[in-house]
């Protein structure tokens, strides 16, 4: 409407003028204005100059009333409200002058013709403006509705989170009761009996190392059980980063079971979310526990790797291994591998187990370090 139609009308009018025998030079001012100022065709000043040129043309020859659709186009598309109303009204006056020339000397009729043009075009401009306002109001209402829907979705997600937290809290309270009545009491009983035995009889030197190991393991297990129920981080992560905690856990496990453990950290260490640190530490502890129970290994390697997009934990041993294709292989050590997989996959990570009879076992956990 702004770049094609006006110039098409100008070209068509030029052909008509030539066919009617009028000098085409009378169209030259309008053509020069529209071509030279093409870049400014969407400026109000462009419309004002074009309307003035059109008025002069109409006064010279009423035939140029056929050119008035061009300023109409610019009035409707370029001018903003309420200037659009004035621009359309002035263009209607120019168009009415061209039409009124058909009734020379009849001033009243000419006034009526001009007035009808002005009323019709101004009314059209008003109706179109009203439609634009209503459309803008509908768009604004739709935007508000979309915002409300997004807010409702956010509230719904928040309610789901709260419901989940409430469920977790209920389950934690149930676990607390169960642990207090069973596991904690049993561990306390073990510790008490060991202390009583130590007070009644001196522990032989050959028994001292396993005796102390059992005592320390019972106390550590009791503390970790209480921390798990209270949703606290593992004690190893209270004052240390993940790499240091893994090295400490590996060293204690090695001292307890008499199996050498080599811990290695690669890559540039970066701060991790607590959930990732807890999941990887628990995975390492569970993997080492499985090595102690099932592997029959002579050495173990624990590797923590900080990669570009993820952090990886590998626990590998040189034990007897097992056949991964055997049915229900994951249940050999209870729920250990299943729990490890749930922890890691809950953080958008992956857990992979590699093993073969006589070839040792490797457990690899990879977690995106931005996942939590």
N, C-alpha and C positions, 0 to 999 in steps of 0.2 A: 504493500500500500504506500510506502514512503519512497522506495527506491526504483520501482518498476512502473506502477500505474500512472503516476503524474507525467512521466516522460513519454509513456505510450499515448496518453491523451494529447500531449503537446504535439507529437509527431502526427497524430491523426487530424488534429485541428489545422496543422500546416498544410496537409494535403487538401482539406476542405477549402481553405482560404485560396489556395492556388486554383482549385477547380471553380470557385465562385468568381475568380477574376480579380481578387483583391491583392494588394501588394503584401507578400509574405514578410517584408521587413517590419510590418507592424507587430509581428510576434517576436522580433529580435530582442527587445528588452527582457521579456519573460524568459526566453531561451538562454540568454547570457546570464541572467540572475540564477537560474536553476542549474546551469552547468558550472559556472565559475564558483558558486558557493555550494557546490554539491556536498562538501564535507560538513557544512553547517546546516544541512537540511532539517536537522532535528532541533534547531535552536528557535526560540520565539522570534528573534529578530529576522530570521529567514522568512518566517510566515508573514510578519508585518510588511516587509519590503515587497514580497510577492503579491499580497493583497492590494497594496497601493498601485503596483504596476497593472494588476488586473482591473482595478477601478478606472485607471486612465484608458486602458484598452476598450473597456465597455463604453465609456463616454465617447470615444472616437468612433466605435462601430459596435452596435448591439449584438452583432454576430459573435463577438467574443464572450458573450454570456455563456457560450458552450465551454469556456475555459474555467468557469467558476467551480466545477467539481474539484479542481486541483487545490485551491486554497481551502475548500471544505475538508479535503483529506488531511491536510496539514493541521487544520484547526482541531480536528477530532483526535489526531494521533500525537501531535507535538505538544499542544498547550495543556497545562494542568488546570484543574478546577480551582477557582471559578473563572480564570482567564479563558478557559475553553468556551464558556457561555458567551463572553463578549466577542471572541473571535468568530464564533459561528453566527452571531447576530450581525456583525459587520459584513461578513461574507454574504449573508442573506440579503442585506441591503443592496450590495453590488449586483447580486443575481436578480433582485427585484427591479433594479434600474434597467437592466437589459430587457427584461420582460415588459416593463411599463413603456418602453419605447414604441411598442406596437399601438399604443393609444395616445398619439400626440395631442396636446392641448387639453386632455381630460385629466386634470390634476387630481380630482377625487379618485377616479379609477386607478390612476397610477399609485396614489397613496395606499389604496386597498391592496393592490398587487404586491407592493413592497411590504405592507404589514402582514399579509398572509404568508409571504416567504419567511419573514422574521419569526412569526408565531410558530409556524410549522417546524422550522429548523431548530429554534430555541427549545421547543417542546421535545423534539427528538434528542437534542443534547441532554436535556434534563432527564429524560427516561433512561438513556444509556448510562448517564452518571449514576442514577438510582440503582440500575442493575449492577454497575461496578461496585457500588457500596455494599449492596446485598451480597455479592459474590465474595468480597473481602471479609464481610462479617461471617459468611459461611466458612471461609478458609480459617479465619481466626477461631471460630467455634470448633472446627475439626482439629486445629492444633491444640486447643485446650483439652478436647476429648482425648487426643493421643497422649497428651501429657498426663491426664488423669488415669488413662489406662496403664501408662508406664508406672505411675505412682502406685496404682493398685497392684501391679505385678510386683513392684518392689516390696509393698506391704505383705503380699502373699508369700513372697520368698522369705521375708523376715519372720512371718508367722511359722513357716515351715522350719526355719532355723531354730526358732524358740521351742517349737514342739519337739524337734530333734534333741535340743539341749535338755528339755524337760525329761525326755525318754532316757537320755544318757545319764542324767542325774538320778532318776529312779533306779536304773540298772546299777549305777555306782553304789547307791545306798544298799541295794540288795547284795551286791558283791561285798560291800563292807561288812554287812552282818555275817555273810557266809565265811569270809576270811577271818573275822574276829572269832567266830564260834568254832571254826575247824582249823584252817591252816595256821593262823596266828597262834592259837592256843597250842597246837601241836609243836610249832617251832619254839614257842616259849618253854614248853615241857622238855623238849630236847636240850635246850640251853640250860635249863634248871638242873636236869639230870647230869649233864656233863659237868656243871659246876659242883654239884654234890659229890660226884665221883672224884673230882680233882681235890676236893677238900678232905675226903675220907682216905684216899690213897694217893701216894705220889705216883705220877704218871711215869712209866719207864721211858728211858731216853729213846728207845726204838719206836715208842708209840707217840712221842711228843709232837712230831711233825704232822702225822695224820690227825692227831687229837686236836691240835690247834687249827688245822685246816677245816675240820668238821665244825668246830666252834665258830670260826670266822664265817664260814659259809652259811651256817644257820642264822647268825646275826645279820649278815648282809641280806639274806633272803627275806628275813622278817622286815628289815628296813625298806627294801624294795617293794614288798607287798603293800606296806602302808603308803608309800609314795605313789604307787600306781592307783590306789583307791582315792587318794587325795588329789589326783590329777597333777602331781608335781613331776618335774623333770627327774630323770634318773640322777642319783647322787654324783655319778661321774661327770655329768654335764653341768652341775651347779657352779663349779668354779673353773672349768676347763672347756676348751673348744673340742669339736668332734674328733679331730686327729689325736689330740692328747688323751681324750677319754678312751678311744679305741686302743691306743698304745698301752694305757694303764690296764684296761680289761684284758688285753692279750697277755701282758706280763703276769697278771694275777692268775689267769687260767693256766699259763705255762708252769708257774710255780706250783700250782695245785696238782696238776696232772703229770708233771715231769716230762712234758713234750715241748721241744723247742718251737717257739713261734717267732716268725720274722715279720715285723710290721713295717710297711712302706707307705709313704704318702707322696703323690706326684701331682704336678700342676700347681697353680697359684691358689692358695687357700682363700676362700671368701666367706663372709658371714652367711649362714644358712638359717632358714626358718626353724624354730624349735621342733616343729612336727617332723621335719626331715631328719634332724639330728637324732631325735628319739627313735624314729623308725630304723635308721641305719645302725644305731648302736644296738637296738634290740635284735636286729637281724644278725649282726655279728655275734652277739651272745648266744643266740639260738643255734647258729651254725657251729660255733665252737662246742656247744653242749652236745650237738649231734656227733661231732667228731669224737668227743670223749666217750660217748655211749656206743657208737656203732663202727667207727672207721678203723680202729686199730692202727692209727697212723704213727709215724716216727718223727714227722715234722709238719708244720702248718705255716702257711703264708697268708697274711692279712694285708690287703692293699686298698688304700683310699685314693681315688683319682678325681681331681677337680678338672672336668672337661669344659669345653666352651659353653655348652647348653645344659649340661647335667653333671651330677656327681655320682660316682660309681664306687661300689664296695665289692671286693672279691675276697672270698675265703676259700682257700684250696688246701687240700691235704694229700699225702701220698699213701692213704690207707687202702683198704681192700676194695672200696667202691661197690657199686651194685648195678643191676640191670634196670635201666630206666623204663624199658618196655614191660617190665613185670607188673602185673595188676596190683593196684592199691599201694604202689611203692611209697607214695608220699605219707601214708599212714604208718610207716614202719616205726617212726619215732614219735608217735602220738599225733598231736595237732601242730607240731613245730613248723613244717614247711608250709602248711596251709595258712597259719597265722602270719608267717613272714610274707607270703604272697599278698594277703589281705592288706597288711600294713603298707607295702610298697605300692601296690596297685591303687590303693586309696589316695595316693599322692600323684596319680597319673604316671607312675613308674612301671618298671617291669622287673620280674625276678626270673632268672634262668638257672637251671641246675644241669650240670654236665658231669657224667660219671660213666664208668664201665667197670666190669669185674676186674679187679687187679690193677686198675688204672687210677685209683684215687677219685676224689670228688671235688667239684668246684661249684660254689654258689655265688652268683653275680647279681647284684641289685643295682639298678640305675634309676635315678629320680631326677626329673628336671629341677634345677635349683631355684626356679621361679614358681614352682607348682604350689607351694603352701603360702 
